[in-house]
């Protein structure tokens, strides 16, 4: 596929500085750009790459003012990052269209009671159980399991090895990456007098709403009763644990290796950094932002507030504290020195007091 700077500019409603007829055939990072590639500059700290890149076309902000000579043709837009993302989406659509597959592989198993929509692809060694509904345009890749009575919305994609347990409900345009498990049992065990544990049956399900993307090797546990819910537009990274009866709000983003304990509700448009731990039965307000490796063990009621540290505290407090942390060894030395001086002065004072009394 080949496009000129002029064609791309018109598509993005941008303006051109340079040769409008220069052609590109691929996308690249600005630092790896070469002749025939299209890149973008959004973050000012990468500006120096513009002056050395070989990329034929670079998307920049309409307000960008270069400070050194450059060789690329510039396309000026309101938001370079968003514009480049649009092009990535279009490129991905084109690639997928070229590689589009449909039909049921002869090595797949589809139960006779399953309802399969139009233009559905079910790859080899996939297993579709009884009473499953798979809507139009879905892609079920190799070694995927879809449990009984589950419902899959339109144009959803399951990558190889995905496991969907029984009674799960998956919305439209949901993407689930390899080896993720949806609907595994919640972690529920009742302690007994003799020190053993009895398993508590997990009879609920999981609901994944529209336009959700879930990364590889993530688990979303089924509810004990009711539903574990991931609301529309949420984006969940790899290696995340979402426990039973959790509710992830609309357009919330969770980064890798975070864990959400049972029955916690995260408000819409929240951001959870990597390796964050959130205790159970909590409520986090809309727009909550949690820094990497933070620990949350309390309700957050104030919207759009940033938190960091473990246990977490408001970001500003944590930043003040972190400045002090690195000075603690010196502070300890000073305190020890002051204590020694205090001991010396106390001893000297006691000596002088005894002498005066005599």
VOBA-1610 file (N, C-alpha, C; in pm, whole numbers, padded with zeros to 5 digits, always signed):
BEGIN
Unk+00084-00119+00000Unk+00000+00000+00000Unk+00088+00125+00000Unk+00054+00217-00087Unk+00134+00338-00100Unk+00042+00460-00100Unk+00083+00562-00022Unk+00006+00685-00014Unk+00100+00804-00018Unk+00051+00913-00074Unk+00130+01036-00077Unk+00101+01120+00047Unk+00192+01213+00075Unk+00171+01304+00187Unk+00040+01382+00168Unk+00009+01418+00046Unk-00114+01493+00020Unk-00237+01410+00055Unk-00239+01283+00017Unk-00353+01197+00048Unk-00371+01181+00199Unk-00259+01161+00270Unk-00266+01144+00415Unk-00311+01272+00481Unk-00260+01385+00434Unk-00298+01514+00491Unk-00448+01541+00474Unk-00499+01509+00358Unk-00644+01528+00334Unk-00725+01437+00425Unk-00680+01316+00443Unk-00751+01222+00529Unk-00754+01270+00674Unk-00644+01332+00719Unk-00633+01378+00857Unk-00675+01523+00875Unk-00716+01586+00767Unk-00754+01728+00771Unk-00638+01813+00821Unk-00518+01785+00769Unk-00398+01857+00810Unk-00346+01947+00700Unk-00229+02008+00726Unk-00163+02092+00627Unk-00021+02040+00607Unk+00040+02074+00494Unk+00168+02016+00455Unk+00277+02122+00453Unk+00393+02088+00511Unk+00518+02162+00493Unk+00613+02069+00420Unk+00641+02099+00293Unk+00732+02012+00218Unk+00668+01960+00091Unk+00715+01846+00045Unk+00673+01788-00082Unk+00542+01709-00066Unk+00431+01756-00123Unk+00304+01684-00106Unk+00298+01553-00183Unk+00391+01532-00277Unk+00386+01413-00360Unk+00476+01300-00310Unk+00550+01324-00200Unk+00636+01218-00149Unk+00549+01101-00102Unk+00594+00978-00133Unk+00512+00860-00106Unk+00569+00780+00012Unk+00477+00718+00087Unk+00518+00629+00197Unk+00448+00495+00180Unk+00515+00391+00228Unk+00459+00256+00218Unk+00452+00183+00352Unk+00505+00246+00458Unk+00504+00181+00589Unk+00504+00284+00700Unk+00475+00238+00822Unk+00475+00322+00941Unk+00597+00288+01026Unk+00649+00387+01099Unk+00766+00361+01181Unk+00771+00458+01299Unk+00850+00420+01402Unk+00884+00515+01507Unk+00980+00618+01447Unk+00977+00739+01503Unk+01056+00846+01442Unk+01205+00816+01449Unk+01251+00750+01557Unk+01393+00721+01569Unk+01437+00610+01474Unk+01341+00533+01422Unk+01373+00423+01329Unk+01331+00455+01186Unk+01291+00578+01163Unk+01238+00614+01032Unk+01339+00599+00919Unk+01288+00558+00804Unk+01372+00546+00685Unk+01293+00594+00564Unk+01361+00605+00455Unk+01295+00653+00332Unk+01174+00567+00300Unk+01062+00633+00275Unk+00939+00560+00244Unk+00852+00531+00365Unk+00894+00578+00484Unk+00814+00552+00604Unk+00746+00679+00653Unk+00640+00658+00731Unk+00562+00767+00792Unk+00573+00754+00943Unk+00606+00864+01011Unk+00618+00863+01156Unk+00544+00983+01214Unk+00558+01002+01346Unk+00493+01116+01410Unk+00580+01166+01525Unk+00560+01293+01560Unk+00627+01356+01674Unk+00520+01419+01761Unk+00504+01364+01882Unk+00405+01416+01976Unk+00471+01469+02102Unk+00563+01389+02158Unk+00629+01426+02283Unk+00751+01513+02252Unk+00758+01635+02310Unk+00870+01725+02279Unk+01007+01667+02310Unk+01015+01572+02403Unk+01148+01520+02438Unk+01208+01436+02325Unk+01126+01401+02224Unk+01178+01327+02109Unk+01203+01417+01988Unk+01198+01548+02010Unk+01213+01641+01897Unk+01346+01623+01825Unk+01452+01590+01901Unk+01584+01577+01838Unk+01585+01471+01728Unk+01496+01370+01738Unk+01493+01267+01634Unk+01442+01321+01501Unk+01364+01428+01505Unk+01313+01485+01380Unk+01427+01531+01290Unk+01535+01578+01352Unk+01644+01636+01275Unk+01742+01531+01222Unk+01723+01405+01264Unk+01810+01298+01215Unk+01734+01186+01144Unk+01601+01183+01161Unk+01525+01073+01103Unk+01529+01076+00951Unk+01521+00955+00892Unk+01513+00943+00747Unk+01369+00924+00700Unk+01273+00929+00793Unk+01133+00913+00756Unk+01093+01016+00651Unk+01021+00972+00550Unk+00982+01063+00442Unk+00878+01164+00487Unk+00787+01119+00577Unk+00679+01206+00625Unk+00669+01192+00777Unk+00653+01306+00845Unk+00636+01305+00990Unk+00513+01391+01024Unk+00426+01335+01106Unk+00309+01408+01154Unk+00347+01486+01279Unk+00321+01615+01281Unk+00355+01702+01394Unk+00235+01788+01431Unk+00246+01855+01545Unk+00142+01949+01585Unk+00143+02071+01493Unk+00026+02128+01474Unk+00018+02247+01389Unk+00092+02365+01451Unk+00123+02356+01581Unk+00193+02465+01650Unk+00344+02438+01660Unk+00390+02325+01608Unk+00531+02289+01622Unk+00620+02384+01543Unk+00728+02433+01609Unk+00823+02523+01545Unk+00961+02459+01550Unk+01012+02404+01440Unk+01143+02340+01440Unk+01255+02439+01469Unk+01360+02389+01534Unk+01474+02474+01570Unk+01600+02438+01493Unk+01593+02331+01412Unk+01707+02289+01331Unk+01657+02246+01194Unk+01747+02234+01097Unk+01705+02186+00964Unk+01656+02040+00971Unk+01565+02005+00882Unk+01513+01869+00874Unk+01485+01837+00728Unk+01472+01709+00697Unk+01454+01668+00557Unk+01315+01611+00529Unk+01240+01577+00631Unk+01110+01513+00612Unk+01004+01615+00569Unk+00903+01565+00501Unk+00781+01643+00478Unk+00696+01635+00605Unk+00647+01751+00652Unk+00567+01756+00774Unk+00419+01767+00741Unk+00339+01691+00813Unk+00193+01708+00808Unk+00151+01762+00944Unk+00092+01881+00945Unk+00055+01947+01069Unk-00093+01919+01101Unk-00115+01872+01224Unk-00251+01837+01267Unk-00271+01888+01410Unk-00395+01879+01457Unk-00425+01923+01595Unk-00359+01834+01699Unk-00366+01702+01678Unk-00313+01607+01776Unk-00236+01497+01702Unk-00104+01506+01698Unk-00025+01407+01622Unk-00046+01264+01668Unk-00053+01244+01800Unk-00067+01107+01852Unk-00199+01046+01807Unk-00308+01121+01822Unk-00439+01070+01781Unk-00444+01045+01631Unk-00384+01135+01554Unk-00385+01119+01409Unk-00307+00994+01367Unk-00193+00970+01430Unk-00116+00851+01397Unk-00191+00725+01438Unk-00261+00733+01550Unk-00342+00618+01593Unk-00450+00587+01490Unk-00511+00689+01434Unk-00612+00668+01330Unk-00551+00594+01211Unk-00430+00635+01173Unk-00364+00568+01061Unk-00329+00423+01096Unk-00286+00399+01220Unk-00258+00261+01262Unk-00384+00176+01253Unk-00497+00232+01295Unk-00624+00159+01287Unk-00657+00124+01143Unk-00641+00221+01053Unk-00673+00198+00913Unk-00579+00095+00851Unk-00451+00104+00890Unk-00353+00007+00840Unk-00389-00133+00889Unk-00425-00143+01016Unk-00462-00273+01073Unk-00585-00330+01006Unk-00684-00244+00979Unk-00804-00289+00911Unk-00770-00344+00772Unk-00681-00273+00703Unk-00643-00317+00568Unk-00572-00451+00571Unk-00479-00467+00666Unk-00406-00594+00679Unk-00502-00707+00712Unk-00593-00682+00808Unk-00688-00785+00848Unk-00783-00821+00734Unk-00818-00721+00654Unk-00908-00747+00541Unk-00840-00840+00440Unk-00709-00817+00421Unk-00636-00901+00327Unk-00626-01046+00378Unk-00617-01058+00512Unk-00600-01192+00571Unk-00730-01247+00628Unk-00843-01190+00586Unk-00971-01229+00644Unk-01000-01376+00620Unk-01049-01441+00724Unk-01087-01581+00715Unk-01229-01596+00768Unk-01297-01692+00717Unk-01431-01723+00769Unk-01453-01873+00753Unk-01555-01920+00820Unk-01585-02062+00814Unk-01532-02136+00935Unk-01570-02262+00944Unk-01533-02347+01058Unk-01434-02452+01011Unk-01317-02451+01071Unk-01215-02549+01034Unk-01265-02690+01064Unk-01226-02784+00981Unk-01272-02922+00998Unk-01222-02986+01126Unk-01117-02928+01187Unk-01065-02981+01312Unk-01121-02910+01436Unk-01214-02817+01414Unk-01282-02752+01527Unk-01404-02835+01566Unk-01450-02817+01693Unk-01574-02881+01737Unk-01675-02773+01771Unk-01790-02781+01708Unk-01901-02690+01737Unk-02023-02774+01771Unk-02074-02759+01891Unk-02189-02838+01935Unk-02310-02809+01845Unk-02388-02909+01815Unk-02504-02889+01726Unk-02602-02783+01774Unk-02609-02758+01905Unk-02704-02659+01955Unk-02648-02517+01952Unk-02520-02501+01918Unk-02461-02367+01913Unk-02516-02291+01794Unk-02532-02159+01812Unk-02581-02071+01705Unk-02465-01984+01657Unk-02429-02001+01531Unk-02313-01933+01474Unk-02362-01833+01369Unk-02319-01705+01383Unk-02361-01601+01291Unk-02289-01606+01158Unk-02304-01498+01082Unk-02243-01489+00949Unk-02097-01445+00960Unk-02017-01490+00865Unk-01877-01450+00854Unk-01798-01475+00982Unk-01829-01583+01047Unk-01757-01623+01168Unk-01645-01719+01130Unk-01529-01701+01191Unk-01416-01791+01170Unk-01389-01867+01300Unk-01388-01999+01291Unk-01356-02085+01406Unk-01241-02175+01363Unk-01126-02156+01427Unk-01002-02220+01383Unk-00991-02363+01438Unk-00888-02431+01392Unk-00865-02570+01431Unk-00848-02584+01582Unk-00907-02692+01635Unk-00896-02729+01776Unk-00968-02634+01871Unk-01047-02543+01816Unk-01138-02465+01902Unk-01255-02554+01942Unk-01315-02524+02058Unk-01426-02604+02109Unk-01538-02509+02149Unk-01653-02524+02084Unk-01770-02441+02112Unk-01878-02531+02172Unk-01915-02504+02296Unk-02002-02594+02372Unk-02149-02573+02337Unk-02234-02648+02407Unk-02377-02645+02381Unk-02438-02509+02415Unk-02535-02470+02332Unk-02616-02350+02352Unk-02535-02220+02351Unk-02419-02224+02292Unk-02340-02102+02276Unk-02396-02022+02159Unk-02393-01889+02173Unk-02430-01800+02062Unk-02309-01716+02024Unk-02269-01724+01898Unk-02158-01644+01848Unk-02212-01559+01733Unk-02208-01427+01752Unk-02269-01335+01656Unk-02179-01314+01534Unk-02229-01237+01439Unk-02163-01215+01311Unk-02021-01159+01327Unk-01932-01203+01242Unk-01801-01143+01228Unk-01699-01180+01333Unk-01727-01275+01418Unk-01633-01312+01525Unk-01519-01400+01472Unk-01406-01390+01539Unk-01289-01472+01506Unk-01249-01551+01631Unk-01264-01682+01622Unk-01232-01771+01734Unk-01109-01851+01693Unk-00993-01816+01748Unk-00869-01877+01703Unk-00842-02013+01769Unk-00735-02075+01725Unk-00704-02214+01762Unk-00698-02234+01914Unk-00746-02348+01958Unk-00739-02393+02097Unk-00817-02303+02194Unk-00913-02232+02140Unk-01003-02153+02226Unk-01118-02241+02270Unk-01160-02224+02395Unk-01275-02296+02450Unk-01383-02195+02487Unk-01505-02222+02442Unk-01620-02139+02478Unk-01721-02228+02550Unk-01745-02200+02678Unk-01827-02285+02761Unk-01975-02272+02734Unk-02051-02366+02786Unk-02194-02377+02761Unk-02269-02249+02796Unk-02368-02218+02712Unk-02462-02107+02735Unk-02397-01969+02729Unk-02275-01960+02681Unk-02210-01830+02669Unk-02260-01757+02544Unk-02253-01624+02550Unk-02299-01542+02438Unk-02186-01447+02399Unk-02154-01447+02269Unk-02045-01366+02216Unk-02104-01267+02116Unk-02076-01137+02136Unk-02130-01033+02048Unk-02057-01024+01916Unk-02101-00931+01833Unk-02050-00916+01697Unk-01904-00869+01694Unk-01831-00922+01596Unk-01695-00877+01563Unk-01599-00885+01680Unk-01619-00979+01767Unk-01525-01002+01876Unk-01417-01100+01830Unk-01298-01086+01891Unk-01184-01168+01851Unk-01125-01234+01975Unk-01112-01366+01969Unk-01043-01441+02074Unk-00916-01500+02014Unk-00803-01464+02070Unk-00676-01514+02020Unk-00650-01655+02074Unk-00546-01724+02025Unk-00529-01865+02059Unk-00522-01891+02210Unk-00589-01997+02250Unk-00581-02043+02388Unk-00672-01972+02486Unk-00758-01884+02439Unk-00853-01817+02530Unk-00952-01920+02584Unk-00986-01906+02712Unk-01082-01997+02775Unk-01198-01915+02832Unk-01317-01939+02778Unk-01439-01872+02822Unk-01525-01975+02894Unk-01538-01961+03025Unk-01618-02057+03102Unk-01767-02036+03075Unk-01847-02131+03123Unk-01991-02134+03098Unk-02062-02007+03147Unk-02170-01974+03075Unk-02261-01864+03109Unk-02199-01725+03100Unk-02083-01714+03038Unk-02022-01582+03021Unk-02094-01503+02912Unk-02094-01372+02928Unk-02156-01283+02829Unk-02050-01185+02781Unk-02017-01192+02652Unk-01914-01108+02591Unk-01982-01017+02489Unk-01953-00886+02497Unk-02020-00789+02410Unk-01964-00783+02270Unk-01997-00674+02203Unk-01954-00651+02065Unk-01813-00592+02063Unk-01738-00631+01962Unk-01604-00573+01937Unk-01511-00589+02057Unk-01519-00702+02121Unk-01431-00732+02234Unk-01311-00811+02182Unk-01193-00773+02227Unk-01071-00844+02191Unk-01011-00906+02317Unk-00988-01037+02312Unk-00927-01107+02425Unk-00803-01181+02374Unk-00689-01151+02435Unk-00562-01205+02385Unk-00531-01342+02446Unk-00424-01400+02395Unk-00394-01541+02416Unk-00387-01581+02563Unk-00446-01697+02591Unk-00436-01765+02721Unk-00506-01692+02835Unk-00589-01596+02804Unk-00669-01532+02909Unk-00787-01621+02944Unk-00827-01616+03071Unk-00936-01699+03121Unk-01048-01609+03173Unk-01166-01627+03118Unk-01284-01552+03159Unk-01382-01648+03228Unk-01415-01620+03355Unk-01517-01699+03423Unk-01465-01812+03509Unk-01334-01813+03539Unk-01284-01912+03634Unk-01343-01884+03771Unk-01343-01984+03858Unk-01406-01970+03989Unk-01341-01859+04070Unk-01426-01782+04139Unk-01376-01688+04237Unk-01311-01761+04352Unk-01223-01692+04423Unk-01145-01752+04532Unk-01229-01748+04659Unk-01315-01849+04675Unk-01405-01853+04789Unk-01396-01984+04864Unk-01346-01979+04987Unk-01331-02098+05070Unk-01368-02063+05215Unk-01448-02148+05277Unk-01493-02124+05414Unk-01406-02204+05511Unk-01339-02138+05608Unk-01257-02210+05705Unk-01342-02295+05799Unk-01293-02415+05829Unk-01363-02507+05917Unk-01290-02517+06053Unk-01360-02572+06151Unk-01304-02582+06286Unk-01178-02667+06290Unk-01170-02766+06199Unk-01054-02853+06201Unk-00936-02797+06119Unk-00949-02671+06075Unk-00841-02607+06001Unk-00845-02626+05851Unk-00941-02704+05802Unk-00955-02722+05657Unk-01046-02614+05600Unk-01063-02617+05468Unk-01147-02519+05399Unk-01247-02591+05311Unk-01371-02544+05314Unk-01474-02591+05223Unk-01492-02490+05110Unk-01496-02541+04988Unk-01514-02452+04874Unk-01655-02394+04873Unk-01666-02263+04848Unk-01795-02197+04832Unk-01829-02199+04683Unk-01938-02261+04643Unk-01972-02266+04500Unk-01980-02126+04440Unk-01924-02112+04324Unk-01926-01984+04251Unk-02028-01996+04138Unk-02149-01947+04162Unk-02260-01974+04070Unk-02295-01853+03983Unk-02218-01744+03995Unk-02243-01628+03911Unk-02177-01642+03775Unk-02158-01528+03709Unk-02093-01531+03577Unk-02007-01406+03558Unk-01957-01390+03436Unk-01880-01271+03398Unk-01951-01204+03282Unk-01961-01072+03288Unk-02014-00992+03178Unk-01905-00897+03131Unk-01869-00908+03004Unk-01773-00816+02940Unk-01852-00733+02841Unk-01860-00602+02863Unk-01940-00518+02775Unk-01865-00480+02648Unk-01927-00399+02563Unk-01874-00366+02431Unk-01740-00294+02437Unk-01659-00317+02332Unk-01535-00241+02307Unk-01432-00254+02418Unk-01431-00368+02483Unk-01330-00397+02585Unk-01215-00473+02520Unk-01093-00445+02564Unk-00977-00524+02522Unk-00907-00577+02646Unk-00877-00706+02644Unk-00812-00772+02757Unk-00685-00840+02706Unk-00574-00815+02775Unk-00444-00867+02733Unk-00427-01015+02760Unk-00307-01063+02734Unk-00275-01205+02747Unk-00256-01245+02893Unk-00292-01371+02923Unk-00268-01431+03055Unk-00332-01353+03169Unk-00446-01296+03143Unk-00525-01227+03246Unk-00640-01318+03287Unk-00684-01305+03413Unk-00798-01384+03460Unk-00906-01292+03514Unk-01028-01320+03474Unk-01146-01249+03526Unk-01237-01355+03588Unk-01244-01357+03721Unk-01318-01463+03791Unk-01467-01440+03786Unk-01542-01550+03781Unk-01688-01541+03786Unk-01732-01501+03926Unk-01849-01442+03936Unk-01904-01398+04064Unk-01948-01517+04148Unk-01941-01498+04280Unk-02000-01598+04369Unk-02149-01608+04342Unk-02216-01492+04342Unk-02353-01476+04294Unk-02358-01346+04217Unk-02448-01337+04120Unk-02453-01217+04037Unk-02347-01221+03929Unk-02282-01107+03905Unk-02188-01099+03792Unk-02064-01019+03828Unk-01950-01065+03779Unk-01831-00980+03768Unk-01847-00903+03637Unk-01827-00771+03642Unk-01859-00689+03525Unk-01739-00604+03484Unk-01705-00611+03356Unk-01609-00519+03296Unk-01689-00433+03198Unk-01702-00305+03230Unk-01792-00220+03153Unk-01727-00170+03024Unk-01810-00116+02938Unk-01770-00087+02800Unk-01650+00007+02794Unk-01565-00021+02697Unk-01450+00063+02671Unk-01331+00042+02762Unk-01341-00047+02861Unk-01228-00070+02952Unk-01113-00138+02876Unk-00991-00107+02915Unk-00872-00166+02855Unk-00788-00229+02966Unk-00767-00360+02955Unk-00702-00437+03060Unk-00577-00501+03003Unk-00466-00482+03069Unk-00335-00526+03021Unk-00315-00676+03045Unk-00194-00724+03017Unk-00157-00862+03042Unk-00140-00889+03192Unk-00155-01015+03230Unk-00116-01061+03364Unk-00187-00984+03476Unk-00318-00974+03466Unk-00398-00905+03566Unk-00498-01001+03627Unk-00521-00988+03757Unk-00619-01069+03828Unk-00738-00981+03868Unk-00855-01016+03818Unk-00979-00949+03856Unk-01066-01052+03927Unk-01092-01029+04055Unk-01156-01129+04139Unk-01308-01127+04124Unk-01372-01218+04197Unk-01517-01234+04187Unk-01593-01109+04232Unk-01699-01078+04156Unk-01790-00968+04185Unk-01727-00829+04175Unk-01610-00820+04113Unk-01550-00690+04087Unk-01626-00619+03976Unk-01627-00488+03979Unk-01686-00408+03872Unk-01581-00307+03824Unk-01544-00318+03697Unk-01450-00225+03635Unk-01530-00124+03554Unk-01516+00005+03587Unk-01597+00109+03524Unk-01565+00133+03378Unk-01653+00205+03311Unk-01636+00236+03170Unk-01505+00311+03145Unk-01438+00272+03036Unk-01317+00340+02989Unk-01208+00347+03095Unk-01206+00251+03183Unk-01098+00241+03282Unk-00983+00160+03225Unk-00861+00198+03261Unk-00740+00134+03209Unk-00664+00071+03325Unk-00628-00058+03310Unk-00552-00131+03411Unk-00421-00180+03350Unk-00308-00145+03411Unk-00178-00188+03360Unk-00136-00321+03422Unk-00034-00381+03364Unk+00005-00519+03391Unk+00035-00548+03537Unk+00004-00671+03576Unk+00037-00731+03705Unk-00039-00668+03822Unk-00146-00598+03794Unk-00230-00545+03902Unk-00329-00652+03946Unk-00375-00639+04071Unk-00472-00734+04124Unk-00586-00661+04192Unk-00708-00696+04158Unk-00827-00634+04215Unk-00900-00739+04296Unk-00912-00718+04426Unk-00975-00818+04514Unk-01127-00812+04504Unk-01190-00915+04559Unk-01332-00938+04539Unk-01423-00823+04582Unk-01527-00802+04500Unk-01637-00708+04527Unk-01595-00562+04527Unk-01477-00531+04479Unk-01435-00391+04468Unk-01491-00331+04339Unk-01530-00204+04346Unk-01587-00133+04231Unk-01496-00015+04196Unk-01447-00017+04074Unk-01360+00091+04025Unk-01443+00180+03933Unk-01444+00309+03961Unk-01527+00403+03886Unk-01482+00421+03743Unk-01566+00484+03661Unk-01533+00505+03519Unk-01413+00597+03502Unk-01345+00579+03388Unk-01234+00666+03348Unk-01121+00671+03450Unk-01101+00559+03520Unk-00992+00549+03614Unk-00868+00491+03546Unk-00752+00511+03609Unk-00625+00459+03557Unk-00553+00389+03672Unk-00521+00261+03651Unk-00452+00182+03753Unk-00317+00140+03696Unk-00208+00184+03761Unk-00074+00154+03712Unk-00034+00009+03734Unk+00085-00026+03689Unk+00133-00163+03699Unk+00160-00206+03842Unk+00133-00332+03871Unk+00159-00396+03999Unk+00086-00329+04116Unk-00027-00270+04088Unk-00110-00212+04195Unk-00191-00323+04261Unk-00202-00316+04394Unk-00286-00409+04467Unk-00402-00335+04531Unk-00524-00382+04506Unk-00644-00317+04560Unk-00720-00420+04643Unk-00743-00386+04770Unk-00812-00477+04860Unk-00959-00491+04822Unk-01027-00584+04887Unk-01165-00616+04852Unk-01269-00526+04917Unk-01389-00527+04857Unk-01506-00458+04910Unk-01484-00307+04921Unk-01410-00251+04825Unk-01385-00107+04823Unk-01457-00043+04706Unk-01471+00090+04714Unk-01525+00168+04603Unk-01427+00279+04570Unk-01388+00287+04443Unk-01297+00391+04398Unk-01371+00487+04307Unk-01360+00614+04334Unk-01438+00716+04265Unk-01399+00729+04118Unk-01487+00791+04044Unk-01463+00819+03902Unk-01331+00895+03883Unk-01256+00853+03781Unk-01133+00925+03746Unk-01017+00905+03841Unk-01025+00805+03928Unk-00914+00777+04019Unk-00790+00735+03940Unk-00674+00789+03978Unk-00548+00753+03913Unk-00452+00699+04019Unk-00404+00577+03997Unk-00320+00509+04095Unk-00186+00477+04032Unk-00078+00524+04095Unk+00056+00502+04043Unk+00102+00359+04063Unk+00204+00320+03988Unk+00256+00184+03989Unk+00296+00140+04129Unk+00266+00014+04161Unk+00303-00054+04285Unk+00235+00004+04409Unk+00131+00083+04389Unk+00058+00136+04504Unk-00028+00028+04566Unk-00061+00048+04694Unk-00151-00042+04765Unk-00271+00035+04816Unk-00391-00008+04779Unk-00514+00062+04818Unk-00592-00028+04913Unk-00615+00020+05035Unk-00692-00058+05133Unk-00802+00027+05198Unk-00848+00128+05125Unk-00953+00216+05176Unk-01036+00268+05059Unk-01158+00312+05087Unk-01243+00371+04984Unk-01185+00504+04938Unk-01200+00532+04809Unk-01161+00663+04755Unk-01290+00731+04708Unk-01325+00841+04772Unk-01453+00907+04746Unk-01439+01033+04662Unk-01320+01090+04657Unk-01299+01213+04582Unk-01262+01179+04438Unk-01334+01236+04342Unk-01312+01206+04201Unk-01184+01269+04148Unk-01128+01203+04046Unk-01016+01258+03968Unk-00895+01293+04054Unk-00864+01208+04151Unk-00751+01233+04239Unk-00642+01129+04216Unk-00515+01172+04229Unk-00401+01085+04205Unk-00348+01030+04338Unk-00311+00901+04334Unk-00263+00832+04453Unk-00135+00756+04421Unk-00048+00744+04524Unk+00077+00670+04503Unk+00123+00616+04638Unk+00208+00512+04632Unk+00268+00457+04752Unk+00187+00343+04811Unk+00247+00277+04910Unk+00181+00163+04975Unk+00209+00167+05125Unk+00107+00192+05206Unk-00031+00222+05165Unk-00038+00355+05090Unk-00133+00365+04999Unk-00140+00480+04910Unk-00173+00607+04986Unk-00127+00717+04931Unk-00157+00850+04983Unk-00168+00945+04864Unk-00225+01064+04884Unk-00233+01159+04773Unk-00096+01184+04712Unk-00093+01200+04582Unk+00033+01207+04509Unk+00126+01315+04564Unk+00073+01431+04594Unk+00158+01541+04642Unk+00227+01503+04774Unk+00151+01439+04864Unk+00211+01394+04990Unk+00321+01292+04966Unk+00293+01198+04874Unk+00391+01094+04844Unk+00518+01154+04785Unk+00504+01253+04700Unk+00622+01316+04639Unk+00706+01386+04745Unk+00640+01453+04841Unk+00715+01516+04949Unk+00790+01410+05030Unk+00718+01301+05062Unk+00778+01195+05142Unk+00895+01130+05070Unk+00880+01110+04938Unk+00986+01042+04862Unk+01114+01124+04860Unk+01103+01258+04868Unk+01222+01342+04877Unk+01296+01316+05008Unk+01218+01294+05113Unk+01278+01270+05245Unk+01341+01131+05253Unk+01280+01032+05186Unk+01327+00894+05197Unk+01478+00883+05171Unk+01524+00946+05064Unk+01665+00928+05024Unk+01761+00995+05122Unk+01709+01085+05207Unk+01794+01152+05305Unk+01791+01084+05441Unk+01711+00977+05455Unk+01695+00914+05586Unk+01827+00864+05646Unk+01919+00803+05568Unk+02047+00761+05629Unk+02124+00877+05690Unk+02127+00993+05620Unk+02196+01110+05675Unk+02124+01163+05798Unk+01990+01160+05793Unk+01913+01205+05909Unk+01942+01117+06029Unk+01953+00983+06006Unk+01984+00891+06115Unk+02120+00924+06177Unk+02219+00950+06092Unk+02351+00984+06143Unk+02346+01111+06229Unk+02272+01211+06181Unk+02263+01336+06255Unk+02194+01315+06390Unk+02088+01232+06389Unk+02018+01205+06515Unk+02109+01131+06612Unk+02183+01032+06560Unk+02276+00958+06646Unk+02382+01051+06705Unk+02432+01142+06621Unk+02533+01236+06669Unk+02476+01329+06776Unk+02352+01373+06753Unk+02286+01460+06852Unk+02263+01387+06983Unk+02226+01259+06973Unk+02205+01180+07096Unk+02335+01165+07174Unk+02446+01140+07103Unk+02574+01128+07169Unk+02614+01260+07235Unk+02590+01369+07164Unk+02621+01501+07221Unk+02534+01530+07342Unk+02407+01491+07334Unk+02316+01511+07447Unk+02361+01430+07568Unk+02404+01305+07542Unk+02455+01222+07653Unk+02577+01288+07717Unk+02669+01341+07633Unk+02789+01405+07685Unk+02755+01527+07769Unk+02664+01609+07718Unk+02625+01730+07790Unk+02553+01696+07920Unk+02468+01591+07916Unk+02396+01550+08036Unk+02493+01501+08142Unk+02590+01420+08097Unk+02691+01369+08192Unk+02772+01484+08251Unk+02808+01580+08166Unk+02885+01695+08215Unk+02804+01779+08312Unk+02674+01795+08283Unk+02587+01871+08372Unk+02572+01802+08507Unk+02556+01670+08504Unk+02544+01595+08629Unk+02672+01606+08711Unk+02787+01602+08641Unk+02916+01613+08709Unk+02931+01749+08775Unk+02891+01855+08705Unk+02901+01988+08760Unk+02804+02008+08876Unk+02688+01948+08867Unk+02588+01960+08975Unk+02640+01896+09104Unk+02699+01776+09090Unk+02755+01707+09207Unk+02868+01789+09268Unk+02951+01849+09181Unk+03064+01927+09228Unk+03016+02051+09305Unk+02913+02118+09253Unk+02861+02238+09319Unk+02797+02204+09454Unk+02732+02088+09462Unk+02668+02051+09588Unk+02772+02025+09697Unk+02890+01982+09661Unk+02994+01959+09758Unk+03052+02091+09804
//
